[in-house]
C-alpha cells in the first residue's frame, strides 16, 4: 500500500475521531433518552440468550452490538409474561434503574456506540473515496462530524443514526455495483443492504429506491449486450438480494421464532399485531410473509409496529409546525421544515452550492452511479416520510436525508480541489469553518436548532417533536431536586418525559397528581414543585391551557434547556383529569383491572373536562361496551367525533365510525370486541 493511500486512510480515521470527540463534548451532560434503557436491556438479552422477544419493534443490529459489550455484572433477570408496551417498558426501566448501576451502564453503552458509529463512518468514508475520490470523502465526513444532530446520536443507543449511515453505505455499494456489475460489489452491496435492514425497519423505503434503480440499470444491459447481459445482471441482482436477506436472518440467529424454545411471547400476539393495521396492503403483505416464514417473526412483528406508529401514525390529530397548529394529517412541508431548522445554515449552503457545481462537471461512471444511488435512497426515504402520518419523532427520522446531504456537500470540496481554485477552496473552507463557529458552543447537541427559528433556546416556539428533547435533561432536574426540592420537603410533579422508575430509583419526592382511582381532588389543586417543558409556556386553547392562568400562583425558579421548574400552587381540574386518565390506563394495562363500572365512572369525569382526549374516549366506550350498555358506548365513541377542540385525524375518524356502526348493529353489544386504543402504541 502506497504512502498516499495510508495518508488518505489516516485522514478519514482522523475525521471520524474528531466527530467522536465533538460528540463527547456536546453530549457529556446528557442522561439517557427515554428509549435507551429499553434497547440496552433488550440487546443484552439478545446477546446472552438469543431471545428476541423483548423490544422487537426495532431490528437487532445496534442492540446486539451494545448488548455484547455490556459487562458481566449487568443483570437481566428472567422476564415475566408481559402484555402491552406499558408493562414491558415498566419492567425494562425497573431492570435498568433498580437492578443495575444505570450511570455505569450508560457509560459502557456510549463507548460501544461511539465505536460502532465510528466503524460505520470510516466504512462510509472509504466507500466515498472509492466512488468519488479522497477530497469528496473527506468533505462528506467533515459535514457529518460538524452536524449537531449526527453528533448527538453518535453515543446514543437508538436505531436512527445506524440506519442513516448504513443506508448511505448501501447506496454507495449499489452505485459501484451499477457502474461495473462486478461480483465483489454484488457481495458488498448484499452485505450492506442486509446491515441496513438490521438497523431499522424504515430502511425499506430507501432500499426500495436502490432496488428499483438497480433493476432498471440491469434491464438496460439489454442495449449493450442483449439478453445475455441483461440476464447476467438480473442474476447478480438476485444474488445480492438473497445475500441481504441472509444477513438479516443471521442477525436473528437464522431462526424464525423469537425465542430458542420456539416461542414468540411478544407483549402482543402476532395475529393481533397484524390485525390492528388499518392499511390493507401492509396488513396483507406482513401476514403473507409471516405465514410462509419469509423473514424472522420478530422482524415482522416490528415491521407491523413501525407501519402502525410511523406510516399510519399514532392518531395524533394536532401538529405544531413552524409556529402554527395544524389539524388532521401533518402538512406536506413538515419534514422539509424540520430538516431546514436543524441543519446549520452553513452546511445547508454547502450542500446547495454543490448542486450547480456538480451539474457543470462530467463525473466518472462510478461517481455518477453512486451519486444517483444516494439521491434515490434519500428521495424514497423522504417520500415515505411525506406520506407518513407521524412527525412526532422529529429530525431523527430524517437522518438519512442529512447523511445524503453530507454526501452531496462533499462534492463541493471535491470540485474545488479538482479545479485547484483558491477562491473556491477558500469559499468551501469558509462554509465549513462557519458551520463550526455556529455550533461549537452548543452544549447540548440534541437540542440544536438554527437561526431560522431564532436558535436553540426558542425552538419550542416553532416545533413540538422529539428533536427538541427526549429526556436527556434528567440529570439537571435530579441535581436541582437534591439541592433545592428535597430539603423543602414538598412534592415534585413531573410533566416531562422521564421514566417513572428512573425518577423513583433516584429517590426523588415524586408524586403523581392522581395516585389512586378513588381520588377526590376534583378541583385539581396541587402545591409544590412542577416540571414542565418550555412549550407549556405557550397557550394551547385546544387543551384549555392558558399559561397566564396555569402559572398565576407559581414562579419559575430554574430552566434547563427545554425544561423549566416552577414552585407554587396549581389550580387546574384538567390536570387532574389527564392524570386520572393515566391512572385508569395503568389499572387496565399494567394491573389487568376489570371493574368496568369503576373505569366508566372515572373516565366520565375525564371526558367532562377533556372531551378531545382520544384514549379516554375510546376506553370509556370500551368500558360501556363490556358492560353491555350500547347507547352509552356509542355516545362515548361519538363524542370524540363531535368535539371540535382537537378534530380527530381522518383515519381514526373512519375507524371510530366503523366501530360505532358495528356496535349499533350488534344483537349483543357485549359480544363486540372493544376498539383498540390507538394511543397504546
FIKEVO-338226 format. One record per residue (C-alpha): residue in one letter; x, y, z. Coordinates in steps of 0.02 Angstrom, whole numbers. Example, Ala and Ser with C-alpha at 12.3 -4.5 7.8 and 13.67 -1.06 7.14 Angstrom:
{site "a" {615 -225 390}}
{site "s" {684 -53 357}}
END
This chain:
{site "x" {0 0 0}}
{site "x" {71 168 -51}}
{site "x" {108 311 67}}
{site "x" {-29 413 -17}}
{site "x" {-158 279 20}}
{site "x" {-102 266 202}}
{site "x" {-112 454 216}}
{site "x" {-290 452 147}}
{site "x" {-343 318 270}}
{site "x" {-263 415 412}}
{site "x" {-358 571 360}}
{site "x" {-526 482 361}}
{site "x" {-487 400 529}}
{site "x" {-439 570 598}}
{site "x" {-602 650 542}}
{site "x" {-702 505 617}}
{site "x" {-607 527 782}}
{site "x" {-641 714 779}}
{site "x" {-826 675 756}}
{site "x" {-822 566 911}}
{site "x" {-727 698 1009}}
{site "x" {-852 833 960}}
{site "x" {-994 716 1006}}
{site "x" {-916 680 1176}}
{site "x" {-903 866 1213}}
{site "x" {-1081 905 1158}}
{site "x" {-1166 758 1244}}
{site "x" {-1066 744 1405}}
{site "x" {-1211 811 1509}}
{site "x" {-1345 702 1428}}
{site "x" {-1442 574 1525}}
{site "x" {-1524 426 1439}}
{site "x" {-1652 459 1305}}
{site "x" {-1817 381 1356}}
{site "x" {-1791 231 1240}}
{site "x" {-1611 187 1278}}
{site "x" {-1643 80 1433}}
{site "x" {-1763 -23 1329}}
{site "x" {-1635 -50 1191}}
{site "x" {-1491 -89 1309}}
{site "x" {-1587 -216 1413}}
{site "x" {-1659 -296 1256}}
{site "x" {-1489 -303 1170}}
{site "x" {-1409 -385 1322}}
{site "x" {-1548 -513 1322}}
{site "x" {-1518 -547 1137}}
{site "x" {-1331 -565 1156}}
{site "x" {-1337 -678 1308}}
{site "x" {-1485 -790 1273}}
{site "x" {-1529 -770 1091}}
{site "x" {-1707 -722 1138}}
{site "x" {-1776 -583 1028}}
{site "x" {-1944 -570 1115}}
{site "x" {-1907 -407 1203}}
{site "x" {-1920 -241 1108}}
{site "x" {-1950 -321 937}}
{site "x" {-2011 -156 865}}
{site "x" {-1830 -118 817}}
{site "x" {-1714 -238 724}}
{site "x" {-1566 -302 825}}
{site "x" {-1408 -232 743}}
{site "x" {-1362 -90 863}}
{site "x" {-1440 -177 1013}}
{site "x" {-1338 -335 984}}
{site "x" {-1179 -232 971}}
{site "x" {-1211 -144 1136}}
{site "x" {-1279 -298 1223}}
{site "x" {-1124 -399 1178}}
{site "x" {-1016 -266 1260}}
{site "x" {-1112 -247 1423}}
{site "x" {-1009 -303 1574}}
{site "x" {-1046 -466 1662}}
{site "x" {-1115 -379 1815}}
{site "x" {-1255 -300 1714}}
{site "x" {-1405 -403 1770}}
{site "x" {-1556 -451 1667}}
{site "x" {-1674 -560 1767}}
{site "x" {-1794 -689 1699}}
{site "x" {-1929 -592 1610}}
{site "x" {-2107 -622 1671}}
{site "x" {-2253 -632 1549}}
{site "x" {-2286 -455 1487}}
{site "x" {-2432 -383 1392}}
{site "x" {-2434 -216 1302}}
{site "x" {-2288 -96 1287}}
{site "x" {-2333 -12 1451}}
{site "x" {-2294 -168 1552}}
{site "x" {-2137 -203 1451}}
{site "x" {-2071 -25 1472}}
{site "x" {-2102 -29 1659}}
{site "x" {-2011 -196 1679}}
{site "x" {-1864 -136 1573}}
{site "x" {-1848 25 1673}}
{site "x" {-1852 -70 1838}}
{site "x" {-1716 -184 1770}}
{site "x" {-1607 -36 1721}}
{site "x" {-1634 82 1866}}
{site "x" {-1667 -34 2014}}
{site "x" {-1571 -188 1961}}
{site "x" {-1412 -106 1895}}
{site "x" {-1296 43 1906}}
{site "x" {-1381 146 1770}}
{site "x" {-1243 277 1760}}
{site "x" {-1110 144 1732}}
{site "x" {-1220 57 1603}}
{site "x" {-1240 220 1508}}
{site "x" {-1052 246 1500}}
{site "x" {-1025 69 1434}}
{site "x" {-1161 96 1305}}
{site "x" {-1093 265 1250}}
{site "x" {-919 193 1219}}
{site "x" {-993 47 1122}}
{site "x" {-1097 162 1011}}
{site "x" {-952 280 977}}
{site "x" {-852 129 918}}
{site "x" {-998 62 816}}
{site "x" {-1035 227 731}}
{site "x" {-850 260 708}}
{site "x" {-835 99 608}}
{site "x" {-985 148 502}}
{site "x" {-914 323 472}}
{site "x" {-748 252 417}}
{site "x" {-833 125 302}}
{site "x" {-935 265 225}}
{site "x" {-779 370 201}}
{site "x" {-684 229 118}}
{site "x" {-828 192 0}}
{site "x" {-847 376 -43}}
{site "x" {-660 380 -80}}
{site "x" {-681 231 -196}}
{site "x" {-833 308 -283}}
{site "x" {-787 492 -288}}
{site "x" {-609 520 -231}}
{site "x" {-524 566 -68}}
{site "x" {-572 750 -64}}
{site "x" {-755 707 -84}}
{site "x" {-745 576 53}}
{site "x" {-658 697 171}}
{site "x" {-789 830 136}}
{site "x" {-929 707 172}}
{site "x" {-857 651 338}}
{site "x" {-817 830 387}}
{site "x" {-1000 876 361}}
{site "x" {-1055 731 471}}
{site "x" {-925 773 603}}
{site "x" {-989 952 616}}
{site "x" {-1176 923 608}}
{site "x" {-1250 933 784}}
{site "x" {-1387 806 756}}
{site "x" {-1264 674 699}}
{site "x" {-1151 714 846}}
{site "x" {-1297 699 966}}
{site "x" {-1338 524 902}}
{site "x" {-1160 455 898}}
{site "x" {-1163 391 1079}}
{site "x" {-1350 353 1088}}
{site "x" {-1419 176 1087}}
{site "x" {-1553 208 960}}
{site "x" {-1578 150 781}}
{site "x" {-1589 314 685}}
{site "x" {-1404 351 651}}
{site "x" {-1361 169 616}}
{site "x" {-1497 173 484}}
{site "x" {-1434 335 406}}
{site "x" {-1254 278 392}}
{site "x" {-1296 100 339}}
{site "x" {-1415 164 206}}
{site "x" {-1282 279 133}}
{site "x" {-1156 136 136}}
{site "x" {-1282 28 43}}
{site "x" {-1313 168 -82}}
{site "x" {-1128 187 -122}}
{site "x" {-1110 -1 -141}}
{site "x" {-1261 -2 -256}}
{site "x" {-1185 136 -361}}
{site "x" {-1021 43 -376}}
{site "x" {-1116 -114 -422}}
{site "x" {-1212 -22 -558}}
{site "x" {-1051 51 -630}}
{site "x" {-974 -117 -674}}
{site "x" {-1078 -265 -611}}
{site "x" {-928 -348 -531}}
{site "x" {-954 -491 -411}}
{site "x" {-859 -405 -271}}
{site "x" {-988 -266 -272}}
{site "x" {-1129 -393 -279}}
{site "x" {-1061 -460 -115}}
{site "x" {-1027 -287 -45}}
{site "x" {-1200 -223 -90}}
{site "x" {-1287 -377 -21}}
{site "x" {-1192 -363 143}}
{site "x" {-1228 -176 157}}
{site "x" {-1413 -196 119}}
{site "x" {-1427 -335 250}}
{site "x" {-1345 -222 379}}
{site "x" {-1465 -81 335}}
{site "x" {-1613 -199 355}}
{site "x" {-1549 -245 527}}
{site "x" {-1528 -63 576}}
{site "x" {-1709 -6 567}}
{site "x" {-1869 -55 479}}
{site "x" {-1883 113 393}}
{site "x" {-1731 63 289}}
{site "x" {-1857 -21 174}}
{site "x" {-1906 143 93}}
{site "x" {-1731 194 42}}
{site "x" {-1686 16 -5}}
{site "x" {-1838 9 -118}}
{site "x" {-1766 158 -211}}
{site "x" {-1599 69 -229}}
{site "x" {-1681 -93 -284}}
{site "x" {-1788 -9 -414}}
{site "x" {-1639 88 -481}}
{site "x" {-1531 -68 -493}}
{site "x" {-1671 -161 -581}}
{site "x" {-1683 -25 -713}}
{site "x" {-1494 -25 -738}}
{site "x" {-1493 -215 -751}}
{site "x" {-1626 -211 -886}}
{site "x" {-1529 -76 -978}}
{site "x" {-1394 -207 -1004}}
{site "x" {-1502 -265 -1150}}
{site "x" {-1445 -115 -1252}}
{site "x" {-1261 -156 -1241}}
{site "x" {-1254 -343 -1227}}
{site "x" {-1426 -408 -1270}}
{site "x" {-1525 -535 -1170}}
{site "x" {-1368 -620 -1105}}
{site "x" {-1302 -463 -1021}}
{site "x" {-1471 -414 -951}}
{site "x" {-1496 -591 -885}}
{site "x" {-1324 -594 -804}}
{site "x" {-1358 -430 -718}}
{site "x" {-1527 -489 -656}}
{site "x" {-1448 -647 -584}}
{site "x" {-1318 -542 -495}}
{site "x" {-1455 -429 -428}}
{site "x" {-1549 -583 -365}}
{site "x" {-1390 -646 -281}}
{site "x" {-1369 -475 -200}}
{site "x" {-1547 -481 -132}}
{site "x" {-1529 -659 -67}}
{site "x" {-1368 -614 22}}
{site "x" {-1452 -462 102}}
{site "x" {-1595 -570 167}}
{site "x" {-1469 -699 231}}
{site "x" {-1376 -562 326}}
{site "x" {-1540 -508 406}}
{site "x" {-1580 -688 456}}
{site "x" {-1404 -705 527}}
{site "x" {-1439 -561 647}}
{site "x" {-1584 -663 716}}
{site "x" {-1479 -821 730}}
{site "x" {-1558 -897 572}}
{site "x" {-1713 -933 674}}
{site "x" {-1893 -891 628}}
{site "x" {-1962 -890 805}}
{site "x" {-1909 -758 930}}
{site "x" {-1851 -874 1068}}
{site "x" {-1735 -1026 1059}}
{site "x" {-1875 -1137 1125}}
{site "x" {-1985 -1094 975}}
{site "x" {-2100 -973 1066}}
{site "x" {-2148 -794 1020}}
{site "x" {-2202 -717 1185}}
{site "x" {-2209 -537 1124}}
{site "x" {-2303 -407 1225}}
{site "x" {-2443 -427 1098}}
{site "x" {-2478 -587 999}}
{site "x" {-2427 -583 817}}
{site "x" {-2601 -610 742}}
{site "x" {-2672 -466 844}}
{site "x" {-2524 -355 798}}
{site "x" {-2557 -384 614}}
{site "x" {-2746 -369 629}}
{site "x" {-2738 -195 705}}
{site "x" {-2655 -123 548}}
{site "x" {-2777 -10 457}}
{site "x" {-2690 -9 287}}
{site "x" {-2744 -170 198}}
{site "x" {-2593 -187 83}}
{site "x" {-2473 -182 231}}
{site "x" {-2583 -299 332}}
{site "x" {-2591 -424 191}}
{site "x" {-2406 -417 148}}
{site "x" {-2346 -442 328}}
{site "x" {-2472 -582 357}}
{site "x" {-2411 -670 199}}
{site "x" {-2227 -654 249}}
{site "x" {-2267 -720 422}}
{site "x" {-2370 -867 360}}
{site "x" {-2233 -925 243}}
{site "x" {-2086 -884 359}}
{site "x" {-2006 -768 232}}
{site "x" {-1923 -664 368}}
{site "x" {-1895 -688 556}}
{site "x" {-2056 -666 654}}
{site "x" {-1977 -538 772}}
{site "x" {-1931 -432 621}}
{site "x" {-2108 -444 551}}
{site "x" {-2185 -400 720}}
{site "x" {-2076 -245 723}}
{site "x" {-2121 -202 545}}
{site "x" {-2306 -208 591}}
{site "x" {-2269 -94 738}}
{site "x" {-2173 27 626}}
{site "x" {-2315 35 500}}
{site "x" {-2441 63 639}}
{site "x" {-2346 204 726}}
{site "x" {-2244 279 584}}
{site "x" {-2342 256 423}}
{site "x" {-2519 260 490}}
{site "x" {-2472 375 634}}
{site "x" {-2523 370 816}}
{site "x" {-2692 451 785}}
{site "x" {-2621 619 834}}
{site "x" {-2740 749 766}}
{site "x" {-2643 907 808}}
{site "x" {-2470 955 745}}
{site "x" {-2363 1106 787}}
{site "x" {-2255 1152 637}}
{site "x" {-2160 1314 612}}
{site "x" {-2256 1404 747}}
{site "x" {-2430 1357 687}}
{site "x" {-2553 1222 739}}
{site "x" {-2617 1106 602}}
{site "x" {-2758 979 619}}
{site "x" {-2786 810 539}}
{site "x" {-2636 745 442}}
{site "x" {-2470 839 457}}
{site "x" {-2447 973 323}}
{site "x" {-2343 924 173}}
{site "x" {-2199 1039 220}}
{site "x" {-2174 966 394}}
{site "x" {-2021 862 355}}
{site "x" {-1931 991 247}}
{site "x" {-1964 1119 384}}
{site "x" {-1894 1003 519}}
{site "x" {-1735 969 419}}
{site "x" {-1712 1153 374}}
{site "x" {-1725 1205 556}}
{site "x" {-1597 1077 617}}
{site "x" {-1457 1090 489}}
{site "x" {-1327 1226 523}}
{site "x" {-1356 1356 389}}
{site "x" {-1176 1349 328}}
{site "x" {-1190 1161 299}}
{site "x" {-1355 1187 211}}
{site "x" {-1274 1316 96}}
{site "x" {-1130 1196 64}}
{site "x" {-1249 1059 8}}
{site "x" {-1347 1180 -101}}
{site "x" {-1188 1253 -176}}
{site "x" {-1134 1080 -231}}
{site "x" {-1284 1059 -345}}
{site "x" {-1239 1184 -483}}
{site "x" {-1055 1137 -469}}
{site "x" {-1092 953 -498}}
{site "x" {-1212 990 -640}}
{site "x" {-1068 1076 -729}}
{site "x" {-950 930 -703}}
{site "x" {-931 769 -801}}
{site "x" {-916 639 -665}}
{site "x" {-832 469 -688}}
{site "x" {-950 322 -711}}
{site "x" {-931 258 -532}}
{site "x" {-961 431 -459}}
{site "x" {-1111 461 -571}}
{site "x" {-1198 299 -524}}
{site "x" {-1153 317 -340}}
{site "x" {-1223 493 -330}}
{site "x" {-1381 433 -418}}
{site "x" {-1399 293 -291}}
{site "x" {-1380 413 -145}}
{site "x" {-1513 526 -218}}
{site "x" {-1629 378 -248}}
{site "x" {-1611 314 -70}}
{site "x" {-1638 487 6}}
{site "x" {-1779 529 -114}}
{site "x" {-1877 371 -74}}
{site "x" {-1846 394 112}}
{site "x" {-1910 573 106}}
{site "x" {-2059 520 1}}
{site "x" {-2102 390 134}}
{site "x" {-2089 523 269}}
{site "x" {-2201 641 172}}
{site "x" {-2330 503 156}}
{site "x" {-2325 452 339}}
{site "x" {-2447 507 473}}
{site "x" {-2324 543 612}}
{site "x" {-2198 684 631}}
{site "x" {-2178 661 819}}
{site "x" {-2003 586 804}}
{site "x" {-1932 744 727}}
{site "x" {-1766 753 636}}
{site "x" {-1701 585 694}}
{site "x" {-1820 502 573}}
{site "x" {-1747 609 434}}
{site "x" {-1565 570 472}}
{site "x" {-1541 477 306}}
{site "x" {-1582 640 218}}
{site "x" {-1450 731 319}}
{site "x" {-1323 595 279}}
{site "x" {-1368 612 96}}
{site "x" {-1343 800 107}}
{site "x" {-1169 764 179}}
{site "x" {-1125 658 26}}
{site "x" {-1188 795 -88}}
{site "x" {-1091 930 6}}
{site "x" {-932 829 -10}}
{site "x" {-944 861 -196}}
{site "x" {-916 1047 -169}}
{site "x" {-748 1015 -89}}
{site "x" {-703 888 -223}}
{site "x" {-747 1010 -362}}
{site "x" {-644 1150 -285}}
{site "x" {-497 1032 -253}}
{site "x" {-503 961 -429}}
{site "x" {-501 1136 -505}}
{site "x" {-363 1191 -386}}
{site "x" {-461 1353 -373}}
{site "x" {-403 1455 -225}}
{site "x" {-561 1562 -219}}
{site "x" {-672 1408 -225}}
{site "x" {-568 1316 -95}}
{site "x" {-574 1469 16}}
{site "x" {-762 1481 -4}}
{site "x" {-790 1297 37}}
{site "x" {-671 1307 185}}
{site "x" {-760 1463 247}}
{site "x" {-927 1371 248}}
{site "x" {-855 1225 347}}
{site "x" {-774 1346 470}}
{site "x" {-935 1447 482}}
{site "x" {-1030 1288 524}}
{site "x" {-905 1251 662}}
{site "x" {-924 1427 727}}
{site "x" {-1114 1414 726}}
{site "x" {-1115 1252 827}}
{site "x" {-955 1237 928}}
{site "x" {-1027 1323 1081}}
{site "x" {-1186 1219 1082}}
{site "x" {-1178 1122 1246}}
{site "x" {-1321 1003 1205}}
{site "x" {-1310 944 1025}}
{site "x" {-1477 855 1028}}
{site "x" {-1571 1017 1058}}
{site "x" {-1483 1119 922}}
{site "x" {-1592 1222 805}}
{site "x" {-1528 1353 685}}
{site "x" {-1560 1539 662}}
{site "x" {-1715 1511 555}}
{site "x" {-1809 1477 717}}
{site "x" {-1709 1602 821}}
{site "x" {-1589 1470 886}}
{site "x" {-1598 1326 1007}}
{site "x" {-1674 1422 1151}}
{site "x" {-1828 1473 1052}}
{site "x" {-1858 1315 950}}
{site "x" {-2004 1264 1062}}
{site "x" {-2100 1413 991}}
{site "x" {-2094 1334 818}}
{site "x" {-2098 1145 839}}
{site "x" {-2163 1010 954}}
{site "x" {-2068 849 920}}
{site "x" {-1932 739 993}}
{site "x" {-1796 841 907}}
{site "x" {-1815 965 1049}}
{site "x" {-1780 844 1189}}
{site "x" {-1802 660 1230}}
{site "x" {-1774 652 1418}}
{site "x" {-1589 696 1421}}
{site "x" {-1611 835 1550}}
{site "x" {-1647 712 1690}}
{site "x" {-1475 741 1768}}
{site "x" {-1503 928 1792}}
{site "x" {-1679 901 1860}}
{site "x" {-1614 772 1982}}
{site "x" {-1471 885 2039}}
{site "x" {-1594 1029 2067}}
{site "x" {-1708 912 2164}}
{site "x" {-1568 853 2279}}
{site "x" {-1506 1030 2306}}
{site "x" {-1670 1126 2323}}
{site "x" {-1828 1020 2320}}
{site "x" {-1780 880 2439}}
{site "x" {-1735 1000 2584}}
{site "x" {-1903 1087 2561}}
{site "x" {-2000 930 2599}}
{site "x" {-2128 971 2464}}
{site "x" {-2189 860 2323}}
{site "x" {-2124 859 2145}}
{site "x" {-2247 844 1999}}
{site "x" {-2170 799 1832}}
{site "x" {-2246 833 1661}}
{site "x" {-2083 797 1570}}
{site "x" {-2038 633 1486}}
{site "x" {-1928 548 1614}}
{site "x" {-1958 366 1656}}
{site "x" {-2058 344 1816}}
{site "x" {-1942 206 1876}}
{site "x" {-1792 318 1838}}
{site "x" {-1868 452 1949}}
{site "x" {-1914 333 2090}}
{site "x" {-1745 247 2087}}
{site "x" {-1666 420 2113}}
{site "x" {-1771 438 2273}}
{site "x" {-1848 599 2214}}
{site "x" {-2001 667 2305}}
{site "x" {-2105 624 2154}}
{site "x" {-2293 621 2163}}
{site "x" {-2423 593 2029}}
{site "x" {-2571 713 2026}}
{site "x" {-2681 558 2042}}
{site "x" {-2609 412 2139}}
{site "x" {-2771 313 2168}}
{site "x" {-2930 280 2072}}
{site "x" {-3033 345 2218}}
{site "x" {-2951 517 2205}}
{site "x" {-3069 657 2258}}
{site "x" {-2966 812 2214}}
{site "x" {-3093 862 2082}}
{site "x" {-3036 1044 2076}}
{site "x" {-2856 990 2039}}
{site "x" {-2766 1092 2173}}
{site "x" {-2583 1048 2198}}
{site "x" {-2442 1128 2296}}
{site "x" {-2255 1104 2274}}
{site "x" {-2133 1096 2129}}
{site "x" {-2181 1069 1948}}
{site "x" {-2077 1016 1797}}
{site "x" {-2144 1067 1628}}
{site "x" {-2070 1080 1453}}
{site "x" {-2047 1258 1391}}
{site "x" {-2181 1228 1260}}
{site "x" {-2304 1237 1404}}
{site "x" {-2266 1421 1422}}
{site "x" {-2363 1444 1259}}
{site "x" {-2553 1450 1255}}
{site "x" {-2641 1292 1194}}
{site "x" {-2825 1336 1187}}
{site "x" {-2861 1166 1108}}
{site "x" {-2821 1091 1279}}
{site "x" {-2887 1236 1384}}
{site "x" {-2709 1280 1428}}
{site "x" {-2679 1464 1466}}
{site "x" {-2506 1493 1543}}
{site "x" {-2565 1656 1618}}
{site "x" {-2691 1556 1720}}
{site "x" {-2590 1397 1746}}
{site "x" {-2436 1485 1814}}
{site "x" {-2530 1626 1903}}
{site "x" {-2485 1562 2075}}
{site "x" {-2315 1491 2029}}
{site "x" {-2146 1563 1989}}
{site "x" {-2015 1489 1875}}
{site "x" {-1859 1451 1978}}
{site "x" {-1748 1361 1852}}
{site "x" {-1733 1321 1668}}
{site "x" {-1629 1183 1591}}
{site "x" {-1643 1197 1402}}
{site "x" {-1815 1136 1353}}
{site "x" {-1864 1104 1534}}
{site "x" {-1923 1227 1666}}
{site "x" {-1957 1207 1853}}
{site "x" {-2092 1306 1941}}
{site "x" {-2139 1323 2125}}
{site "x" {-2307 1367 2200}}
{site "x" {-2488 1313 2182}}
{site "x" {-2576 1241 2031}}
{site "x" {-2765 1251 2015}}
{site "x" {-2821 1157 1860}}
{site "x" {-2955 1021 1852}}
{site "x" {-2896 971 1677}}
{site "x" {-2728 920 1751}}
{site "x" {-2817 807 1872}}
{site "x" {-2924 737 1731}}
{site "x" {-2772 696 1623}}
{site "x" {-2685 613 1770}}
{site "x" {-2843 514 1810}}
{site "x" {-2848 450 1632}}
{site "x" {-2668 393 1650}}
{site "x" {-2710 307 1814}}
{site "x" {-2856 215 1732}}
{site "x" {-2741 161 1591}}
{site "x" {-2619 89 1719}}
{site "x" {-2763 -1 1803}}
{site "x" {-2816 -82 1639}}
{site "x" {-2649 -118 1556}}
{site "x" {-2524 -136 1697}}
{site "x" {-2634 -208 1835}}
{site "x" {-2754 -304 1723}}
{site "x" {-2902 -224 1812}}
{site "x" {-3077 -271 1754}}
{site "x" {-3201 -170 1858}}
{site "x" {-3277 -89 1705}}
{site "x" {-3410 5 1801}}
{site "x" {-3272 90 1901}}
{site "x" {-3175 126 1741}}
{site "x" {-3329 204 1662}}
{site "x" {-3365 312 1815}}
{site "x" {-3187 378 1823}}
{site "x" {-3175 410 1637}}
{site "x" {-3339 505 1634}}
{site "x" {-3250 629 1749}}
{site "x" {-3107 638 1625}}
{site "x" {-3208 670 1468}}
{site "x" {-3313 800 1556}}
{site "x" {-3154 904 1567}}
{site "x" {-3065 840 1411}}
{site "x" {-3186 777 1277}}
{site "x" {-3044 784 1149}}
{site "x" {-2938 655 1241}}
{site "x" {-2936 507 1121}}
{site "x" {-2875 372 1240}}
{site "x" {-3004 417 1373}}
{site "x" {-3147 424 1247}}
{site "x" {-3104 255 1171}}
{site "x" {-3079 170 1339}}
{site "x" {-3243 243 1404}}
{site "x" {-3336 173 1254}}
{site "x" {-3248 6 1280}}
{site "x" {-3298 1 1463}}
{site "x" {-3481 30 1421}}
{site "x" {-3469 -100 1282}}
{site "x" {-3404 -230 1406}}
{site "x" {-3549 -187 1520}}
{site "x" {-3673 -213 1377}}
{site "x" {-3729 -31 1381}}
{site "x" {-3745 0 1196}}
{site "x" {-3811 179 1192}}
{site "x" {-3682 244 1314}}
{site "x" {-3541 157 1219}}
{site "x" {-3597 236 1056}}
{site "x" {-3612 406 1140}}
{site "x" {-3435 392 1209}}
{site "x" {-3361 349 1039}}
{site "x" {-3466 481 951}}
{site "x" {-3414 616 1073}}
{site "x" {-3239 607 1001}}
{site "x" {-3307 635 826}}
{site "x" {-3419 778 877}}
{site "x" {-3299 878 985}}
{site "x" {-3207 1016 893}}
{site "x" {-3067 1061 1013}}
{site "x" {-2945 941 926}}
{site "x" {-3029 863 774}}
{site "x" {-2996 678 760}}
{site "x" {-2873 635 620}}
{site "x" {-2958 560 465}}
{site "x" {-2902 379 480}}
{site "x" {-2956 368 662}}
{site "x" {-3120 455 623}}
{site "x" {-3159 321 494}}
{site "x" {-3112 185 618}}
{site "x" {-3223 260 753}}
{site "x" {-3372 275 636}}
{site "x" {-3349 95 578}}
{site "x" {-3344 35 757}}
{site "x" {-3500 137 801}}
{site "x" {-3592 56 656}}
{site "x" {-3537 -116 714}}
{site "x" {-3596 -86 892}}
{site "x" {-3761 -14 833}}
{site "x" {-3798 -166 725}}
{site "x" {-3745 -300 851}}
{site "x" {-3877 -410 933}}
{site "x" {-3772 -414 1091}}
{site "x" {-3654 -264 1113}}
{site "x" {-3555 -355 1248}}
{site "x" {-3504 -483 1116}}
{site "x" {-3417 -350 1010}}
{site "x" {-3229 -338 1035}}
{site "x" {-3175 -172 1113}}
{site "x" {-3093 -46 999}}
{site "x" {-2904 -43 1009}}
{site "x" {-2843 113 1100}}
{site "x" {-2738 199 965}}
{site "x" {-2629 288 1093}}
{site "x" {-2561 125 1164}}
{site "x" {-2431 109 1025}}
END
